[in-house]
């Protein structure tokens, strides 16, 4: 079996790709996609520890289920906000949404 | 090489290439397809780890539901715009890249030097064990998540519908 370090390294790289996308992209749908990528990286970590970790047990998989549920709720609310934003301001460019900026 | 190693390499290459394509492709629809393939490969990774139930849930929720949700979100908003004119300043990108790669370097250093004993055989969690744990130790969290989903559903409808005149 593959050592657990490789799974953790893969998840770290995926997380950093998502983080870079969140920081640099301007299209708000892409920003939401990158947040989903980061959540998936966390899920890989949880399942890897639950399966081949030092104390392998079922808790990691149960927690992954909770993370998936919260991610689904987040995607639904995020896209609803996006649609409302597009209707009111006719743009989903992240830079132009500066109404609350001081 | 054992078959697990071969599959691990295949899935990791697909995951990382698709994640980079999400950032690199031009059209937003192509990015969504890359995202769906990335989630699919992650589901394969769960199967590799012996977590079949989580893998199936990943395919149903992420590849099935969230991808479709994103496609609708894309179609209802600004999908024709390929770019938004001038990009973010180069300085911003350089600083983001430096910060993220520093974080990645520190995490990789921590992971690769950590002394983690990994068992050779994966622990296979049956659906029965997940259900017993979910309705036993975590029943309050389960109910809380149910309420959260309901609130998110109602909230999404309220936010996305047209304002009454």
Interface residues (C-beta under 8 A of the other chain):
Chain A: X1 X2 X3 X4 X5 X6 X7 X8 X9 X10 X12 X13 X14 X15 X16 X17 X18 X19 X20 X21 X23 X24 X25 X26 X27 X29 X30 X32 X33 X34 X36 X37 X40 X43 X44 X47 X48 X50 X51 X52 X53 X54 X56 X57 X58 X59 X61 X62 X64 X65 X66 X68 X69 X70 X71 X72 X73 X74 X75 X76 X77 X79 X80 X81 X82 X83 X84 X86 X87 X91 X92 X93 X95
Chain B: X2 X4 X5 X8 X12 X15 X16 X19 X20 X22 X23 X28 X31 X32 X35 X38 X39 X42 X45 X46 X49 X50 X51 X53 X54 X57 X58 X61 X62 X65 X66 X69 X70 X72 X73 X74 X76 X77 X78 X81 X84 X87 X88 X92 X93 X96 X97 X99 X100 X101 X103 X104 X107 X108 X111 X112 X114 X116 X117 X118 X119 X120 X121 X122 X123 X124 X125 X129 X130 X133 X134 X138 X141 X145 X148 X149 X151 X152 X153 X155 X156 X157 X159 X160 X162
